[in-house]
């Protein structure tokens, strides 16, 4: 089973909790859920979802370490977004038990926008087993 969710981001750089959207497309079976973002200036990560300041800290420190105005060769003005996407990654996997994502108490799945606002896609592949 392959699912797809579309996301319209309204931020330039942010983390968006998509856990419930992913949960909604899963079958009531056990297996592995692969979550993939087919973009070079976005990513996917699992982190704390209870305190929104964690998401802000992540974005703030990524901007500090990879500033937008660095001396990049890529001339489109979004080189920082490409680099951060490579560091964060564009996929993750989560164990699924009887249709439920097995996440820790505080964990949520986040779509990470590095060059928005944009319309984005997230693919979900469920592998039973």
N, CA, C and O atoms as CSV, one atom per row, in Angstrom:
chain,resi,resn,atom,element,x,y,z
A,1,UNK,N,N,0.833,-1.176,0.000
A,1,UNK,CA,C,0.000,0.000,0.000
A,1,UNK,C,C,0.877,1.239,0.000
A,1,UNK,O,O,1.789,1.357,0.819
A,2,UNK,N,N,0.609,2.159,-0.910
A,2,UNK,CA,C,1.292,3.449,-0.935
A,2,UNK,C,C,0.232,4.535,-0.778
A,2,UNK,O,O,-0.760,4.570,-1.506
A,3,UNK,N,N,0.465,5.410,0.181
A,3,UNK,CA,C,-0.416,6.549,0.390
A,3,UNK,C,C,0.335,7.832,0.092
A,3,UNK,O,O,1.564,7.850,0.024
A,4,UNK,N,N,-0.411,8.887,-0.082
A,4,UNK,CA,C,0.197,10.195,-0.338
A,4,UNK,C,C,-0.621,11.251,0.388
A,4,UNK,O,O,-1.851,11.257,0.341
A,5,UNK,N,N,0.097,12.142,1.058
A,5,UNK,CA,C,-0.574,13.295,1.636
A,5,UNK,C,C,0.060,14.548,1.046
A,5,UNK,O,O,1.267,14.597,0.811
A,6,UNK,N,N,-0.759,15.543,0.814
A,6,UNK,CA,C,-0.281,16.824,0.308
A,6,UNK,C,C,-0.286,17.830,1.448
A,6,UNK,O,O,-1.195,17.851,2.277
A,7,UNK,N,N,0.735,18.652,1.471
A,7,UNK,CA,C,0.889,19.646,2.524
A,7,UNK,C,C,1.113,20.999,1.870
A,7,UNK,O,O,1.957,21.136,0.984
A,8,UNK,N,N,0.366,21.982,2.302
A,8,UNK,CA,C,0.601,23.364,1.888
A,8,UNK,C,C,1.253,24.063,3.071
A,8,UNK,O,O,0.600,24.330,4.080
A,9,UNK,N,N,2.539,24.358,2.945
A,9,UNK,CA,C,3.219,25.040,4.043
A,9,UNK,C,C,2.958,26.537,3.936
A,9,UNK,O,O,2.822,27.081,2.840
A,10,UNK,N,N,2.891,27.187,5.079
A,10,UNK,CA,C,2.677,28.636,5.098
A,10,UNK,C,C,3.826,29.335,5.820
A,10,UNK,O,O,3.673,30.435,6.351
A,11,UNK,N,N,4.978,28.668,5.826
A,11,UNK,CA,C,6.153,29.180,6.525
A,11,UNK,C,C,7.368,29.039,5.611
A,11,UNK,O,O,7.362,28.250,4.667
A,12,UNK,N,N,8.400,29.810,5.903
A,12,UNK,CA,C,9.641,29.657,5.141
A,12,UNK,C,C,10.445,28.478,5.676
A,12,UNK,O,O,10.944,27.660,4.903
A,13,UNK,N,N,10.568,28.392,6.992
A,13,UNK,CA,C,11.258,27.276,7.639
A,13,UNK,C,C,10.455,26.901,8.874
A,13,UNK,O,O,10.209,27.745,9.736
A,14,UNK,N,N,10.044,25.637,8.965
A,14,UNK,CA,C,9.262,25.210,10.126
A,14,UNK,C,C,9.137,23.690,10.154
A,14,UNK,O,O,9.399,23.007,9.165
A,15,UNK,N,N,8.733,23.186,11.303
A,15,UNK,CA,C,8.398,21.788,11.474
A,15,UNK,C,C,6.886,21.686,11.609
A,15,UNK,O,O,6.284,22.401,12.410
A,16,UNK,N,N,6.269,20.801,10.832
A,16,UNK,CA,C,4.826,20.598,10.867
A,16,UNK,C,C,4.536,19.170,11.308
A,16,UNK,O,O,5.008,18.219,10.685
A,17,UNK,N,N,3.775,19.015,12.360
A,17,UNK,CA,C,3.421,17.698,12.877
A,17,UNK,C,C,2.438,17.032,11.913
A,17,UNK,O,O,1.323,17.516,11.719
A,18,UNK,N,N,2.861,15.916,11.313
A,18,UNK,CA,C,1.999,15.196,10.365
A,18,UNK,C,C,1.659,13.795,10.871
A,18,UNK,O,O,1.199,12.952,10.101
A,19,UNK,N,N,1.880,13.546,12.152
A,19,UNK,CA,C,1.658,12.218,12.729
A,19,UNK,C,C,0.239,11.723,12.469
A,19,UNK,O,O,0.059,10.600,11.997
A,20,UNK,N,N,-0.759,12.530,12.765
A,20,UNK,CA,C,-2.151,12.105,12.595
A,20,UNK,C,C,-2.496,11.838,11.134
A,20,UNK,O,O,-3.270,10.927,10.838
A,21,UNK,N,N,-1.933,12.620,10.222
A,21,UNK,CA,C,-2.194,12.403,8.793
A,21,UNK,C,C,-1.619,11.068,8.332
A,21,UNK,O,O,-2.226,10.371,7.519
A,22,UNK,N,N,-0.454,10.719,8.848
A,22,UNK,CA,C,0.152,9.435,8.497
A,22,UNK,C,C,-0.641,8.298,9.118
A,22,UNK,O,O,-0.941,7.305,8.455
A,23,UNK,N,N,-0.978,8.444,10.390
A,23,UNK,CA,C,-1.758,7.421,11.085
A,23,UNK,C,C,-3.061,7.127,10.342
A,23,UNK,O,O,-3.497,5.978,10.272
A,24,UNK,N,N,-3.672,8.161,9.794
A,24,UNK,CA,C,-4.973,8.022,9.137
A,24,UNK,C,C,-4.941,7.150,7.885
A,24,UNK,O,O,-5.972,6.588,7.513
A,25,UNK,N,N,-3.804,7.023,7.230
A,25,UNK,CA,C,-3.753,6.231,5.991
A,25,UNK,C,C,-3.270,4.798,6.211
A,25,UNK,O,O,-3.220,4.013,5.265
A,26,UNK,N,N,-2.915,4.450,7.442
A,26,UNK,CA,C,-2.380,3.114,7.703
A,26,UNK,C,C,-3.487,2.076,7.837
A,26,UNK,O,O,-4.543,2.361,8.402
A,27,UNK,N,N,-3.249,0.862,7.314
A,27,UNK,CA,C,-4.206,-0.222,7.519
A,27,UNK,C,C,-4.106,-0.746,8.953
A,27,UNK,O,O,-3.118,-0.489,9.640
A,28,UNK,N,N,-5.108,-1.467,9.396
A,28,UNK,CA,C,-5.126,-2.036,10.754
A,28,UNK,C,C,-4.320,-3.336,10.782
A,28,UNK,O,O,-4.838,-4.402,11.115
A,29,UNK,N,N,-3.040,-3.216,10.423
A,29,UNK,CA,C,-2.138,-4.366,10.361
A,29,UNK,C,C,-0.823,-3.991,11.011
A,29,UNK,O,O,-0.612,-2.841,11.394
A,30,UNK,N,N,0.065,-4.974,11.135
A,30,UNK,CA,C,1.394,-4.734,11.700
A,30,UNK,C,C,2.437,-4.770,10.595
A,30,UNK,O,O,2.303,-5.503,9.616
A,31,UNK,N,N,3.474,-3.968,10.769
A,31,UNK,CA,C,4.540,-3.917,9.779
A,31,UNK,C,C,5.421,-2.704,9.980
A,31,UNK,O,O,5.659,-2.259,11.103
A,32,UNK,N,N,5.898,-2.181,8.863
A,32,UNK,CA,C,6.781,-1.013,8.870
A,32,UNK,C,C,6.154,0.069,7.992
A,32,UNK,O,O,5.615,-0.218,6.922
A,33,UNK,N,N,6.231,1.294,8.452
A,33,UNK,CA,C,5.766,2.438,7.674
A,33,UNK,C,C,6.986,3.246,7.251
A,33,UNK,O,O,7.735,3.742,8.093
A,34,UNK,N,N,7.180,3.372,5.952
A,34,UNK,CA,C,8.245,4.210,5.403
A,34,UNK,C,C,7.612,5.529,4.981
A,34,UNK,O,O,6.618,5.548,4.255
A,35,UNK,N,N,8.193,6.623,5.440
A,35,UNK,CA,C,7.699,7.955,5.116
A,35,UNK,C,C,8.783,8.652,4.305
A,35,UNK,O,O,9.926,8.758,4.749
A,36,UNK,N,N,8.420,9.128,3.110
A,36,UNK,CA,C,9.398,9.693,2.177
A,36,UNK,C,C,8.916,11.040,1.641
A,36,UNK,O,O,7.752,11.194,1.272
A,37,UNK,N,N,9.819,12.000,1.605
A,37,UNK,CA,C,9.558,13.337,1.076
A,37,UNK,C,C,10.355,13.494,-0.223
A,37,UNK,O,O,11.585,13.473,-0.181
A,38,UNK,N,N,9.688,13.654,-1.385
A,38,UNK,CA,C,10.393,13.738,-2.666
A,38,UNK,C,C,10.818,15.164,-3.031
A,38,UNK,O,O,10.578,15.628,-4.146
A,39,UNK,N,N,11.442,15.841,-2.089
A,39,UNK,CA,C,11.852,17.227,-2.312
A,39,UNK,C,C,13.291,17.420,-1.848
A,39,UNK,O,O,13.747,16.733,-0.934
A,40,UNK,N,N,14.002,18.346,-2.471
A,40,UNK,CA,C,15.405,18.592,-2.113
A,40,UNK,C,C,15.582,19.752,-1.145
A,40,UNK,O,O,16.703,20.055,-0.737
A,41,UNK,N,N,14.487,20.402,-0.775
A,41,UNK,CA,C,14.567,21.499,0.195
A,41,UNK,C,C,13.571,21.296,1.334
A,41,UNK,O,O,13.074,22.260,1.916
A,42,UNK,N,N,13.288,20.039,1.645
A,42,UNK,CA,C,12.404,19.684,2.752
A,42,UNK,C,C,12.920,18.384,3.354
A,42,UNK,O,O,13.830,17.758,2.811
A,43,UNK,N,N,12.345,17.988,4.461
A,43,UNK,CA,C,12.792,16.759,5.100
A,43,UNK,C,C,11.713,16.162,5.975
A,43,UNK,O,O,10.583,16.647,6.037
A,44,UNK,N,N,12.098,15.092,6.650
A,44,UNK,CA,C,11.198,14.396,7.570
A,44,UNK,C,C,12.012,14.001,8.793
A,44,UNK,O,O,13.156,13.563,8.666
A,45,UNK,N,N,11.433,14.154,9.964
A,45,UNK,CA,C,12.146,13.790,11.185
A,45,UNK,C,C,11.157,13.390,12.267
A,45,UNK,O,O,9.969,13.703,12.190
A,46,UNK,N,N,11.660,12.702,13.266
A,46,UNK,CA,C,10.881,12.355,14.453
A,46,UNK,C,C,11.517,13.089,15.620
A,46,UNK,O,O,12.728,13.020,15.833
A,47,UNK,N,N,10.679,13.796,16.376
A,47,UNK,CA,C,11.200,14.514,17.530
A,47,UNK,C,C,10.063,14.801,18.489
A,47,UNK,O,O,8.940,14.338,18.286
A,48,UNK,N,N,10.349,15.562,19.531
A,48,UNK,CA,C,9.346,15.858,20.550
A,48,UNK,C,C,8.229,16.714,19.978
A,48,UNK,O,O,8.476,17.703,19.288
A,49,UNK,N,N,7.000,16.320,20.274
A,49,UNK,CA,C,5.855,17.066,19.799
A,49,UNK,C,C,5.072,17.757,20.892
A,49,UNK,O,O,4.117,18.476,20.597
A,50,UNK,N,N,5.447,17.562,22.150
A,50,UNK,CA,C,4.691,18.152,23.258
A,50,UNK,C,C,5.038,19.619,23.492
A,50,UNK,O,O,4.194,20.391,23.949
A,51,UNK,N,N,6.259,20.003,23.186
A,51,UNK,CA,C,6.718,21.371,23.430
A,51,UNK,C,C,7.118,21.996,22.102
A,51,UNK,O,O,8.128,21.609,21.514
A,52,UNK,N,N,6.337,22.956,21.625
A,52,UNK,CA,C,6.607,23.583,20.317
A,52,UNK,C,C,7.946,24.298,20.277
A,52,UNK,O,O,8.482,24.546,19.197
A,53,UNK,N,N,8.494,24.631,21.439
A,53,UNK,CA,C,9.793,25.305,21.470
A,53,UNK,C,C,10.917,24.408,20.953
A,53,UNK,O,O,11.936,24.906,20.474
A,54,UNK,N,N,10.740,23.090,21.047
A,54,UNK,CA,C,11.750,22.177,20.503
A,54,UNK,C,C,11.860,22.383,18.994
A,54,UNK,O,O,12.965,22.457,18.458
A,55,UNK,N,N,10.735,22.474,18.315
A,55,UNK,CA,C,10.744,22.718,16.867
A,55,UNK,C,C,11.399,24.050,16.534
A,55,UNK,O,O,12.176,24.144,15.584
A,56,UNK,N,N,11.090,25.067,17.306
A,56,UNK,CA,C,11.705,26.381,17.085
A,56,UNK,C,C,13.206,26.327,17.322
A,56,UNK,O,O,13.974,26.929,16.572
A,57,UNK,N,N,13.630,25.614,18.359
A,57,UNK,CA,C,15.063,25.466,18.627
A,57,UNK,C,C,15.775,24.779,17.467
A,57,UNK,O,O,16.869,25.187,17.077
A,58,UNK,N,N,15.161,23.745,16.918
A,58,UNK,CA,C,15.769,23.021,15.797
A,58,UNK,C,C,15.980,23.970,14.617
A,58,UNK,O,O,17.079,24.045,14.067
A,59,UNK,N,N,14.938,24.687,14.231
A,59,UNK,CA,C,15.048,25.628,13.108
A,59,UNK,C,C,16.072,26.717,13.408
A,59,UNK,O,O,16.908,27.028,12.560
A,60,UNK,N,N,16.016,27.297,14.599
A,60,UNK,CA,C,16.944,28.382,14.955
A,60,UNK,C,C,18.396,27.935,14.908
A,60,UNK,O,O,19.250,28.667,14.408
A,61,UNK,N,N,18.691,26.745,15.422
A,61,UNK,CA,C,20.082,26.291,15.422
A,61,UNK,C,C,20.546,25.851,14.044
A,61,UNK,O,O,21.718,26.021,13.709
A,62,UNK,N,N,19.661,25.293,13.246
A,62,UNK,CA,C,20.040,24.977,11.866
A,62,UNK,C,C,20.367,26.256,11.099
A,62,UNK,O,O,21.323,26.283,10.325
A,63,UNK,N,N,19.592,27.302,11.305
A,63,UNK,CA,C,19.873,28.584,10.644
A,63,UNK,C,C,21.180,29.195,11.137
A,63,UNK,O,O,21.890,29.857,10.380
A,64,UNK,N,N,21.488,28.969,12.397
A,64,UNK,CA,C,22.739,29.489,12.957
A,64,UNK,C,C,23.943,28.788,12.330
A,64,UNK,O,O,24.933,29.433,11.986
A,65,UNK,N,N,23.852,27.467,12.186
A,65,UNK,CA,C,24.992,26.694,11.686
A,65,UNK,C,C,25.090,26.692,10.164
A,65,UNK,O,O,26.178,26.521,9.615
A,66,UNK,N,N,23.963,26.882,9.480
A,66,UNK,CA,C,23.953,26.927,8.015
A,66,UNK,C,C,23.163,28.171,7.611
A,66,UNK,O,O,21.984,28.076,7.269
A,67,UNK,N,N,23.804,29.326,7.651
A,67,UNK,CA,C,23.096,30.579,7.371
A,67,UNK,C,C,22.712,30.724,5.896
A,67,UNK,O,O,23.413,30.244,5.006
A,68,UNK,N,N,21.606,31.383,5.665
A,68,UNK,CA,C,21.100,31.592,4.308
A,68,UNK,C,C,22.060,32.420,3.457
A,68,UNK,O,O,22.128,32.233,2.242
A,69,UNK,N,N,22.795,33.321,4.078
A,69,UNK,CA,C,23.651,34.239,3.324
A,69,UNK,C,C,25.113,33.797,3.251
A,69,UNK,O,O,25.996,34.627,3.038
A,70,UNK,N,N,25.376,32.512,3.424
A,70,UNK,CA,C,26.750,32.011,3.299
A,70,UNK,C,C,27.198,32.107,1.834
A,70,UNK,O,O,26.387,32.377,0.948
A,71,UNK,N,N,28.450,31.892,1.595
A,71,UNK,CA,C,29.037,32.036,0.258
A,71,UNK,C,C,28.835,30.751,-0.550
A,71,UNK,O,O,29.776,29.983,-0.750
A,72,UNK,N,N,27.601,30.524,-1.012
A,72,UNK,CA,C,27.257,29.322,-1.766
A,72,UNK,C,C,27.484,29.535,-3.261
A,72,UNK,O,O,27.397,30.661,-3.752
A,73,UNK,N,N,27.772,28.465,-3.975
A,73,UNK,CA,C,27.927,28.521,-5.427
A,73,UNK,C,C,26.580,28.451,-6.150
A,73,UNK,O,O,26.404,29.071,-7.199
A,74,UNK,N,N,25.645,27.708,-5.598
A,74,UNK,CA,C,24.301,27.575,-6.170
A,74,UNK,C,C,23.635,28.952,-6.140
A,74,UNK,O,O,23.563,29.576,-5.081
A,75,UNK,N,N,23.154,29.429,-7.276
A,75,UNK,CA,C,22.727,30.830,-7.372
A,75,UNK,C,C,21.232,31.067,-7.157
A,75,UNK,O,O,20.777,32.203,-7.283
A,76,UNK,N,N,20.468,30.045,-6.842
A,76,UNK,CA,C,19.023,30.234,-6.683
A,76,UNK,C,C,18.629,30.818,-5.328
A,76,UNK,O,O,17.466,31.162,-5.120
A,77,UNK,N,N,19.575,30.932,-4.413
A,77,UNK,CA,C,19.277,31.539,-3.127
A,77,UNK,C,C,18.735,30.608,-2.069
A,77,UNK,O,O,18.359,31.058,-0.986
A,78,UNK,N,N,18.686,29.314,-2.359
A,78,UNK,CA,C,18.175,28.368,-1.366
A,78,UNK,C,C,19.161,27.238,-1.071
A,78,UNK,O,O,18.757,26.138,-0.695
A,79,UNK,N,N,20.443,27.511,-1.241
A,79,UNK,CA,C,21.464,26.487,-0.978
A,79,UNK,C,C,21.404,25.987,0.452
A,79,UNK,O,O,21.604,24.799,0.705
A,80,UNK,N,N,21.129,26.886,1.391
A,80,UNK,CA,C,21.022,26.466,2.784
A,80,UNK,C,C,19.944,25.401,2.943
A,80,UNK,O,O,20.122,24.449,3.703
A,81,UNK,N,N,18.826,25.552,2.233
A,81,UNK,CA,C,17.733,24.583,2.315
A,81,UNK,C,C,18.149,23.222,1.767
A,81,UNK,O,O,17.773,22.193,2.328
A,82,UNK,N,N,18.914,23.201,0.689
A,82,UNK,CA,C,19.403,21.937,0.135
A,82,UNK,C,C,20.334,21.230,1.123
A,82,UNK,O,O,20.241,20.017,1.307
A,83,UNK,N,N,21.215,21.976,1.745
A,83,UNK,CA,C,22.177,21.391,2.688
A,83,UNK,C,C,21.461,20.846,3.920
A,83,UNK,O,O,21.738,19.729,4.356
A,84,UNK,N,N,20.554,21.623,4.475
A,84,UNK,CA,C,19.840,21.178,5.675
A,84,UNK,C,C,18.968,19.965,5.360
A,84,UNK,O,O,18.860,19.057,6.184
A,85,UNK,N,N,18.352,19.935,4.195
A,85,UNK,CA,C,17.562,18.770,3.794
A,85,UNK,C,C,18.425,17.516,3.753
A,85,UNK,O,O,17.991,16.443,4.173
A,86,UNK,N,N,19.648,17.651,3.245
A,86,UNK,CA,C,20.562,16.504,3.210
A,86,UNK,C,C,20.939,16.045,4.611
A,86,UNK,O,O,21.081,14.847,4.856
A,87,UNK,N,N,21.101,16.982,5.521
A,87,UNK,CA,C,21.473,16.624,6.894
A,87,UNK,C,C,20.315,15.997,7.668
A,87,UNK,O,O,20.507,15.007,8.373
A,88,UNK,N,N,19.134,16.556,7.545
A,88,UNK,CA,C,17.964,16.031,8.254
A,88,UNK,C,C,17.499,14.721,7.623
A,88,UNK,O,O,17.138,13.781,8.332
A,89,UNK,N,N,17.507,14.661,6.308
A,89,UNK,CA,C,17.073,13.460,5.600
A,89,UNK,C,C,15.664,13.600,5.057
A,89,UNK,O,O,14.870,14.415,5.526
A,90,UNK,N,N,15.379,12.786,4.059
A,90,UNK,CA,C,14.077,12.848,3.401
A,90,UNK,C,C,13.221,11.609,3.637
A,90,UNK,O,O,12.193,11.431,2.985
A,91,UNK,N,N,13.637,10.758,4.561
A,91,UNK,CA,C,12.810,9.590,4.873
A,91,UNK,C,C,13.053,9.131,6.302
A,91,UNK,O,O,14.078,9.433,6.914
A,92,UNK,N,N,12.078,8.394,6.808
A,92,UNK,CA,C,12.205,7.752,8.110
A,92,UNK,C,C,11.287,6.538,8.118
A,92,UNK,O,O,10.400,6.417,7.273
A,93,UNK,N,N,11.499,5.654,9.059
A,93,UNK,CA,C,10.680,4.456,9.189
A,93,UNK,C,C,10.128,4.395,10.608
A,93,UNK,O,O,10.773,4.835,11.560
A,94,UNK,N,N,8.919,3.840,10.734
A,94,UNK,CA,C,8.302,3.657,12.042
A,94,UNK,C,C,7.643,2.284,12.066
A,94,UNK,O,O,6.990,1.882,11.102
A,95,UNK,N,N,7.817,1.575,13.162
A,95,UNK,CA,C,7.140,0.295,13.354
A,95,UNK,C,C,5.648,0.558,13.554
A,95,UNK,O,O,5.258,1.518,14.219
A,96,UNK,N,N,4.822,-0.309,12.970
A,96,UNK,CA,C,3.366,-0.207,13.111
A,96,UNK,C,C,2.866,-1.502,13.740
A,96,UNK,O,O,3.195,-2.591,13.270
A,97,UNK,N,N,2.079,-1.386,14.792
A,97,UNK,CA,C,1.508,-2.549,15.475
A,97,UNK,C,C,-0.010,-2.418,15.468
A,97,UNK,O,O,-0.567,-1.493,16.059
A,98,UNK,N,N,-0.675,-3.361,14.787
A,98,UNK,CA,C,-2.140,-3.351,14.681
A,98,UNK,C,C,-2.679,-1.993,14.221
A,98,UNK,O,O,-3.684,-1.507,14.737
A,99,UNK,N,N,-2.011,-1.403,13.264
A,99,UNK,CA,C,-2.458,-0.145,12.687
A,99,UNK,C,C,-2.026,1.107,13.413
A,99,UNK,O,O,-2.360,2.212,12.986
A,100,UNK,N,N,-1.281,0.960,14.515
A,100,UNK,CA,C,-0.848,2.132,15.287
A,100,UNK,C,C,0.655,2.332,15.174
A,100,UNK,O,O,1.432,1.387,15.306
A,101,UNK,N,N,1.052,3.574,14.927
A,101,UNK,CA,C,2.474,3.919,14.906
A,101,UNK,C,C,3.061,3.715,16.298
A,101,UNK,O,O,2.496,4.180,17.287
A,102,UNK,N,N,4.190,3.022,16.375
A,102,UNK,CA,C,4.844,2.814,17.667
A,102,UNK,C,C,5.862,3.926,17.887
A,102,UNK,O,O,7.035,3.804,17.535
A,103,UNK,N,N,5.385,4.993,18.469
A,103,UNK,CA,C,6.230,6.141,18.779
A,103,UNK,C,C,6.345,6.271,20.291
A,103,UNK,O,O,5.475,5.815,21.034
A,104,UNK,N,N,7.426,6.896,20.735
A,104,UNK,CA,C,7.596,7.157,22.155
A,104,UNK,C,C,6.571,8.166,22.649
A,104,UNK,O,O,5.890,8.818,21.858
A,105,UNK,N,N,6.472,8.283,23.953
A,105,UNK,CA,C,5.481,9.152,24.583
A,105,UNK,C,C,5.464,10.558,23.998
A,105,UNK,O,O,4.394,11.115,23.750
A,106,UNK,N,N,6.623,11.124,23.781
A,106,UNK,CA,C,6.711,12.509,23.324
A,106,UNK,C,C,6.977,12.628,21.824
A,106,UNK,O,O,6.997,13.738,21.293
A,107,UNK,N,N,7.177,11.523,21.145
A,107,UNK,CA,C,7.568,11.572,19.739
A,107,UNK,C,C,6.405,11.857,18.798
A,107,UNK,O,O,5.292,11.365,18.984
A,108,UNK,N,N,6.692,12.658,17.793
A,108,UNK,CA,C,5.780,12.941,16.686
A,108,UNK,C,C,6.592,12.932,15.395
A,108,UNK,O,O,7.813,13.087,15.420
A,109,UNK,N,N,5.909,12.752,14.277
A,109,UNK,CA,C,6.556,12.777,12.967
A,109,UNK,C,C,6.346,14.172,12.383
A,109,UNK,O,O,5.224,14.675,12.325
A,110,UNK,N,N,7.444,14.780,11.954
A,110,UNK,CA,C,7.391,16.145,11.445
A,110,UNK,C,C,7.842,16.223,9.995
A,110,UNK,O,O,8.877,15.673,9.618
A,111,UNK,N,N,7.047,16.915,9.192
A,111,UNK,CA,C,7.503,17.378,7.892
A,111,UNK,C,C,8.284,18.651,8.176
A,111,UNK,O,O,7.822,19.510,8.928
A,112,UNK,N,N,9.475,18.778,7.573
A,112,UNK,CA,C,10.318,19.936,7.843
A,112,UNK,C,C,10.477,20.754,6.557
A,112,UNK,O,O,11.044,20.292,5.567
A,113,UNK,N,N,9.965,21.959,6.607
A,113,UNK,CA,C,10.048,22.877,5.471
A,113,UNK,C,C,11.278,23.760,5.637
A,113,UNK,O,O,11.484,24.363,6.690
A,114,UNK,N,N,12.096,23.830,4.584
A,114,UNK,CA,C,13.289,24.671,4.609
A,114,UNK,C,C,13.261,25.776,3.559
A,114,UNK,O,O,14.151,26.627,3.543
A,115,UNK,N,N,12.247,25.781,2.673
A,115,UNK,CA,C,12.222,26.756,1.581
A,115,UNK,C,C,10.785,27.053,1.152
A,115,UNK,O,O,10.454,27.000,-0.032
A,116,UNK,N,N,9.956,27.358,2.116
A,116,UNK,CA,C,8.555,27.593,1.817
A,116,UNK,C,C,8.234,29.071,1.694
A,116,UNK,O,O,9.121,29.924,1.713
A,117,UNK,N,N,6.962,29.351,1.569
A,117,UNK,CA,C,5.860,28.394,1.535
A,117,UNK,C,C,5.742,27.703,0.172
A,117,UNK,O,O,6.038,28.281,-0.874
A,118,UNK,N,N,5.299,26.454,0.229
A,118,UNK,CA,C,5.170,25.634,-0.982
A,118,UNK,C,C,4.091,24.572,-0.785
A,118,UNK,O,O,3.639,24.315,0.331
A,119,UNK,N,N,3.694,23.967,-1.898
A,119,UNK,CA,C,2.859,22.772,-1.853
A,119,UNK,C,C,3.803,21.580,-1.910
A,119,UNK,O,O,4.640,21.484,-2.807
A,120,UNK,N,N,3.666,20.681,-0.956
A,120,UNK,CA,C,4.591,19.548,-0.826
A,120,UNK,C,C,3.815,18.234,-0.801
A,120,UNK,O,O,2.605,18.206,-0.574
A,121,UNK,N,N,4.545,17.152,-1.039
A,121,UNK,CA,C,3.987,15.801,-0.981
A,121,UNK,C,C,4.777,14.964,0.005
A,121,UNK,O,O,5.980,15.149,0.188
A,122,UNK,N,N,4.073,14.039,0.633
A,122,UNK,CA,C,4.703,13.043,1.501
A,122,UNK,C,C,4.131,11.694,1.097
A,122,UNK,O,O,2.913,11.521,1.045
A,123,UNK,N,N,5.008,10.738,0.811
A,123,UNK,CA,C,4.581,9.390,0.458
A,123,UNK,C,C,4.734,8.474,1.659
A,123,UNK,O,O,5.703,8.564,2.413
A,124,UNK,N,N,3.751,7.586,1.822
A,124,UNK,CA,C,3.746,6.629,2.916
A,124,UNK,C,C,3.652,5.239,2.307
A,124,UNK,O,O,2.703,4.932,1.586
A,125,UNK,N,N,4.629,4.408,2.597
A,125,UNK,CA,C,4.629,3.024,2.113
A,125,UNK,C,C,4.511,2.110,3.320
A,125,UNK,O,O,5.369,2.133,4.203
A,126,UNK,N,N,3.463,1.310,3.366
A,126,UNK,CA,C,3.278,0.342,4.442
A,126,UNK,C,C,3.726,-1.025,3.952
A,126,UNK,O,O,3.294,-1.489,2.897
A,127,UNK,N,N,4.588,-1.660,4.720
A,127,UNK,CA,C,5.078,-3.000,4.397
A,127,UNK,C,C,4.629,-3.923,5.515
A,127,UNK,O,O,5.091,-3.810,6.650
A,128,UNK,N,N,3.732,-4.829,5.189
A,128,UNK,CA,C,3.192,-5.738,6.204
A,128,UNK,C,C,4.229,-6.780,6.598
A,128,UNK,O,O,5.019,-7.240,5.774
A,129,UNK,N,N,4.206,-7.139,7.871
A,129,UNK,CA,C,5.112,-8.201,8.306
A,129,UNK,C,C,5.389,-8.181,9.771
A,129,UNK,O,O,6.137,-9.022,10.269
